[in-house]
Amino acid sequence: MSLHSDGLIQLLDVLPGVVRARLERSGDLDSLIEVVLDYGRAAEARYRDRVERFHEIVVTELDLEHVSRSIGTFGTDNRAGIERTLHRISAIRNRHGKVIGLTCRVGRALEGTIDMIDDIVRSGKSLLLLGRPGVGKTTKLREVARVLADEVGMRVVIVDTSNEIAGDGDVPHPGIGYSRRMQVRESADQHNVMIEAVENHMPEVIVIDEIGTEMEAAASRTIAERGVQLVGTAHGQTLENLMLNPTLADLIGGIQAVTLSDMEAQRRGTQKTVLERKAPPTFDVVIELLDYDRCAVHHNVQKTVDMILRGIAPRPEIRLRTGTGVEIVQDEETAELNHPGFNERFPSLARNGQQREPNAREGRQGNQTPPRTSPTLPVAPPKLPSSQETEVTDENQNGYVRIFPYGIARSRLERAIREKKAPAVVTGDVSQADAVMAIRSTYQSRPKKIRDIAGRPLPTVVVKSNSFNQIAMALDDLLRGTSETPDMHARAAEEIEMAVEAVSQTGKAFELSPAPAPIRKIQHQMAEARKLASESVGEEPNRRIRVLPVRL
């Protein structure tokens, strides 16, 4: 690697002359990671495999002033850069604000650094990188952005807080390819810029370095729930570290204490108070960067977290870069839990690992360059079409049920679709909808509005409340179509109760959701039992019961 190829000569230019000369004599600039200059102490060079201290070079105030004048202004996070390069200079100040130390980090844009995880990156899953400082997280993040933007053809936005991913200056470094970069004025505003990126620039992928606060973790969850692929890094070396960090635990679903009943605790064979996962993880996959050529992959974060909470040690997939390519030296093993944390209480969120996700990007990726991975690497399933798109395009309509939410919390419906990998999308245009999911209170007051707007009757499923569990159950019923199930019998009874209440209050006829003939027969009998007349209206498959305000 030449000095010009990674901009190293620009970094050497801002260093004190004696330090530069000493580094050039070392002859090992390719493995240089950073240069440390602390006032009154020997200059230090840190390489990938060793540390060298130049005892003959003691750092003076003039040395620190020379470097500070040669670079851009330090931000509120005490970081600065060199324009059109990826290098980062970080300052240490005394109590009076005077610079007494500098860490000059070498930034490199290297191609091929994600060969170990290339198949995961292209899968469309949200991905979190963990690892100690200096292991290459930011370098890999930069390469991920380039690959997704240039080779996969996705809309990628980088939220670059310290200009470390795309370099200093207004023109981003070519190492990010055609990704777009949003700078952050102050590090405390990073979470706001993350949300702004999604709302203003329609990204398909958001790349973020160093998720470190609770607000940034919350912003990450918001982004993931909107159907945007999220690729980021966080503080911590392992998944267990993340679970013990109360600030960032939400990234893997969050941990809560739950008190069980005596009978349930006895059945499980545990104490009454246990730890469980609160919600689905923000990130689908967690990768622990063990070192430059070795990583551990947790393909199912949801299941891995549940295992750890049950006291079962995880056994992640271990990938190793060798001279002949990438090898999987250890396969991932996960236990089948009888009582998974979040999934036990919300059955609709249980994921079927064997279910193949539909490939919504086959057309775009048909001519893409094959991943630079060993033939032994497994190919991850393609990306599930985003149900969070405001406009539902023809590309993701084929084979999918278009659901119009009528008084329903759209974000919860989208989350249910994503978690269940359901063949459905959410549409805001009722005229294009195949079905309607309505909240009881709204549907009771204006039952005819949907038909009037759509110009036709639509299969409608009604839920009592906007809780996630109710919406997920209703989604199951809606996708089952006209097949008769015990759940449909229960829901038919609920609809009759709702109709009786509506007819009693308004004195007007009330129409139920379309249902198959056996269910309609039961509904007629239920209406008759409540001394109300009913009739069947409409044509199949949208034939339905109308409850009349006529007493029998």
N, C-alpha and C positions, 0 to 999 in steps of 0.2 A: 504494500500500500504506500503510495507516495504522500509527501506532505501536502500536496495540493488537492489530492482526491478527497480528503476528509476535512480540509480547512485547517489542519494542524499548524501550518506555518503562521496563520493569523493569531493563533493562541501563543505561539512562541514569540511573536513580535511584541506582545504586550507584557511579557515577563521581563524581569531585570536581566541585563545582558549576561551576567555571570551565571545565572540560573539556566538561561537558554543554552549557553556554551556547554555547561556541564551535562544537560540533557542530551544534546546532540552527540557528545562524546560517548554516551552510554550505548548508542547504536541499537536501542530497543524501543523506538518510539511507537511501533505498531501495537504494543501491549500496554502503553501508558494509559492509566485511568484518570489520575488527577495529580495536581501539584499543590502542595500545602505550604503556605507562607504565613508563619506566626511571628509577630514582633519579638525580637530578642532571642529567637530560637533558630536552630539549623533548618534550612529549607529541606523539604521532603518530597520525594517522588514515589507515587504508589502505582505499581504495575499489577497486572492481572494475577501474578503468582508470587509477588514479593514487594517489600518496601525498602527504599534506599534513602538514607539521610545524608545530606551533604554537610558534614560537620565543618568543613572549611568555609561554608557560606552561611553567615548569620544574617537574618533578615533585619533590615533597618526601617525607620520611618520613611526614608526616601524611596525604598523599594516598594512599600505599600502605596505611597502616593503616586509613584510612576504607573503602577498597574491601574489604580483607580481613575487616573486621568485618561488612560488609554482606552477605556471601555465606556459603555453607556451608563446612564444614571441608575443607581440602585433603586429598586422598588421598595414598597412597604414590607416585602418579605425578604429584604436584604439580598436580592438576587439581581444580577445584571448579565448581559450577554454581549457577544460580538456580532455585529450585523452580518447577515448572510451566512452565518455559521451556526452550528448546534452546540457550541461550547457554552458553559455556564460558570460564572464567577459569583461565589457567595461570600458575604462579608460577616465577620464577627466584630462586634463593637463593644467598647467598654461602657461604663455607666454614664459617661458624658456624650455618648454617641460617636466617639472617634473610632475609626477602623483600626483594629489591632491584629486582624487575621484574615486571610483569604484562602478559599478553597477553589482552585481552578480546575473544573471538571471537563474532561475531554468528551465531546459529543460526536458520534459517528453515525452516518447513515449507511448501513450495511445491508446488502441484499442476501437473501437466503438464511437469515437468522431465525425465521419461523418455520423452517422445514420440519421441525419436530411436531408442530401443532397446526400445520397448514390445512389439513382436512377438517379440523375443528373450526378454524377461522372461517372457512368457506361454508360451513354447515348452516349459518344463519343464527346460531345460538348465541345468547349473551355470555360473555367470557370475562372472567376475572383472573388477573395474574398476581400471584403473591411471590415474595422472595426478598432476601436481604438486600441492602443497598449495594449497588455495583454489580449485580448479577445479570443485568441487561434488560430490565423490565421496560424502560423507556425506549431503548433501541428496538425491541420487539414490537412495542406499541406503534412506533413510527412505521415499521415495515408492514404491520397489519393494516394500517390506514392506506398505505400505497397499494397493497395487493387488492384490497376490497374496492378501492376507487378505480384503479387502472386495469386490473385483470378480471375482476368480477363485474365491474361496471355499476357499482352502487353509489348512491349519494352519501358521501361521508363528510361529517363535520367534526373537526377537532376542537375541543375546548382546551386552550393552551394557556394555563394560568401563569407560568413563569417563562413562557416562550422557549421551553426546553424541548418540546416535540418538534416544532417547525422553525426554531431559530429566532434570533432577535431581528428587529426591523419589521417594516410593513410588508415586505415581500417574503412569503414563506420559503423555506428551504426546499429545493427540488426533491429531497428525500421522501416527502409525503405524497409525491405524485400529484394527481388531480384532486386530492382532498382539499376541502376548504378549512381555513383556520379562523377561529374566533379568539381574540385576545381578551384577557381579563384584567381590568384596571387594578383591582385589589383582590388579593387571594380570598378575602372574606366574602366576595361576591361571586365566587365560582359557582355556587349552586344556582344563583339567579341566571347566570349566563348559560348554564346547562338547560334550564327550562326555556330560556329565550331562543336557544338554538333549535329546539324542537318546534316551538310555536311559530317561528318566523321563517325558517329555511327548509322545511320539509325534508329532513334527513332520513335516510334509511338506516344509517349507522352513526352513533355518537361515540367518539373516542375521548377518554378522559384519563388523565394521569393523577395519581395520588388522591384517591377519595379518602378524606381524613376526618370529616366532621359529620355530626348527626344530620345537619341540613343537607349536606351533599349526599348522604345515604338515602335520605327521603326523596331528593331530586332524582336519584338513580332509579328508585322504585317507580316514581311517576313516569319516567322515560320508558322503562321496560313495560309498564302497563299500557302505554300508548302504542305498543307494537314495534318499537324501534330497537334494533339490535344494539346492545351496549357492550363496549370493550373497554376495560379499565384496569387500573392497578390500585392496590390498597396496602396500607401498612400492615405488616405481619408476614411471617414466613410459612405458616401452615393454616389449614382450615380450622384446626382447633384453636389457634391464636385468635382467629376472627370471632369464633364463638364466645371466647372469654372477654372480648372487647365490647363493652356495653354500647359504645358509640357506633360501632360498625356492624353489630350483630344483625341488624335489619337486612344487611346485604345477603345473608344466608337464611332469612326467614324470621329471625328474632327468637329469643328464648323466653319462656314464661313458666312460672311455677303454677301447677294445677293440683287442686285437692280432690282426690278421688273418694267415692263412697266406700264404706267398709267392705261391701260385697265386691266392688270392682277391684279394690286393692288386693283383696284375698284371691280373686280370680287371676289377677296378673302376677301375684306373688311378689308385690313390691310394697313399699311404705305408702302412706296415704298421700303425701305430697311428692310429686314427681315433676321433672322438667320436660316440657314439650315445646315443639316448634310452633310459633304463633301463626305463621303465614307462609305461603309459597316463597321460595328464594327469589331475590331480584335477578341473580345470575344463574343460568342453567348449568354452567361448567366452571369449575375452579381448577386452575393450573398452578401448582407449586414449582417454582423454578429452583431446583436443588443446587445446580451450578450451571455453568455456561453450556454444557453438553448433556445435561440430564434434567428431566422434569417428571413430576408426578401429576397424573390427571384424574380428577374426580368427575366422571361423566354425568353422574346423577347426584347433584348437590342435595337435593331434597331427601333422598334415601340415605345418603352418607351422614347427614346431620342427625336424622332419626336414629341411625345406628349408634353414633357417638353418645347421644342422650340415653340410650339403653345400655351403655357400658360396653358396646362391641367396638373393638378397634378397627378402623377402616383399613382396607387393603387396596390402595389406588393402583391404577395402571402406571407402570414406570416405562418411560421412553428414553432411549439413549442414542445419541449421535455417534456413529462410528465412521471409520474410514470408507466404508462401502455404502453408507446411507443411514437411515434411522431404523432402529430395531425396538420392538416391544419386549423388554426383558422380564416383565411381570404383568400378568393380566389382572384386571380389576375384579375383585370379589365382593359382593354385597349380600347381606343376609336378608331373607324374607321375614319381615317383622309381622307378628300377629297383631300388634297394637302400635302402628305408626302414629306419631304425634298428631300432626295436623290432619292427616287423611282419615284418622279414626273418627274425628268429630265432624268432618266435612267430606263424606264419601265421594262426592262429585269431583273432588280434586285429585283422586287417586290416578296416577299416570300409568298407562300401559306401555311398558318399555318395548313391547314387541310390535306396537302399532306403527306402521310406516306413515310418515308425514307426507302430505301431498307436496309436489314440487311446483311451486308457483314461478320459479325462475328458470325453468328448463329452456324456454325459448331464448332467454338472454344468455344463459351460460352454455348453450350448446356448442359454441365455437371457442370457448375460453381455453386458455393454456392449462393442461393438466397439472394438478398440484405436484410440487416438487417433494414428493414423499416416497419412502420405500414402498415397493409393491406389497410388503407385508402389513402395511398400516391399514386399519379398517377405514372404510369410507362412511362418514357420518351421514345420517339422513338429511335430505334437502330441507330448505327453510319452509316453515309453514306460512302460508299467505297471511299477511297482516289483516286482522279484522278491525284494526283501528283506522284504516284509511277513511278520510271524509268522503271521498268519491270512490264508489265501488266500481272498478274497471271490469271490462269484459274478461280480462286475463284471469281474475280471481273469482268470477262468477260461475264459471263452468263447473258443475257438479256441487255447488255450494248453495245452501238455503240462505236467502237474503232476509234477515229479520229486522223489522221496524220496531224500535222500543217506544212504547206509548206510555209515558210516565215512569218508565223504568230507568234506573241509574245506568247510563250507557257504559261507564267504566267497569261496573261490576259484570254486566253482560259480556263485555269484551274479555274480561279476565276469565269468566267461566268458559268461554269458547276456547281461549288459549290453553287453559289448564287441562281441559278435557280433550284437546285436539279435535274439536268437533268440526264437521264439514259445514261450517256456517260462517257468514260474514254479517256485520251490522251495517245497515243502510239508513241514511237520514231521509230518503225519498220513499214515501209510502207507495207511490205509484209503481216503483220498481220492486217492491217487497214481495216475497213469497209467503210470508207469515208475519204475524204481529204478536209481540209479547207485551201485555198491558198490566198496569197496576190496578187493583180492584177499585180503589176510590175514584180514580180518573175514568175508568171504563164504565163504572156505574152511573156517573153523572152525564157522560156523553157517549153512549154506546154506539150511536149511529155516525159519529164523526169520521171514524176510520173508513167506513163503507162509502160515505159521501165524498171524501177526498180521493180515495183509491178508485172509485167508480166501479167497484166489484167487491163481493164478500171475500174475506181473507181468513184462512185458518188462524185462530186466535187462542192463545193460552193466557190465562189470567192468574196472577199471583197475589197473595194477601199483602205482602210487604216488600220493601226494597232490600231485604237482607240477601246476602250472597247465597246462602243455602237455598232459599226459596227460588231465586233466579236460576241456580244451577239445576234444581229439580225440574223446574218448568222447561228448561232447555232440553233435558232428557225426554220429557213428554212430547215436546214439539218435534224433535228429530225422530222419535219413534213413529211419527205419522199416524196412520189409521190402525196400527196394530193394537189389539185389545190387551190391556195389562191390568193387574190389580191397582197400580197407581192411577190409571185412567178412571177406574171405578171410584176411587176416593176423590179424585178431582171432579168427577161428574157430580158427586154428592155436594162438594163444596160450591160448585157453580149453581146448583139448584137452591142451596141455602142463600147464596148471594142474590139470585133472581127473585126469590120470595121476598127478601128484605127490600130490594129495589122496587118491586111492584107494589108492595104495601106502602112505601113512602111516597112514590110518585103517582101511583094510579095508572101507570102506562105499561105497555107491553115491554118485555125485556128478552133479548135474544142471547142465547148461549153460543159458545164456540162450536164450529163445525165438528162433528163426531161421527164415527161409523154407526151403522144401523143398530147393533146390539147395545151400544152405549145410549143411543137415542131412546131405545125402548125402556131402558132403566130410568132415564131422565123423565120420560112421560109418566112412569109409575110413581116416581118420587113427587112430581108435581101434583098428581092426582091424590096422593096420600096427604098432601098439604091443602087439599080442597081448592086447587087452582086448575084452570083449564090450560091446555098447551097444544101446540100444533107444530108440524114439521114444515119448514120452508126452505127454498133454495134447491139447487141441483147438486148432484154428486160431482166432485168429492166435497163440496162446501155445504151440504145439506145440514141443517141445524134445527134446534128446538127454539120455539118462541113461546115464552110463558105469558099468558094473558091475564089481565086484571078481572077475571070472571070467576066468581065463586061457584063451585060445583054443588 
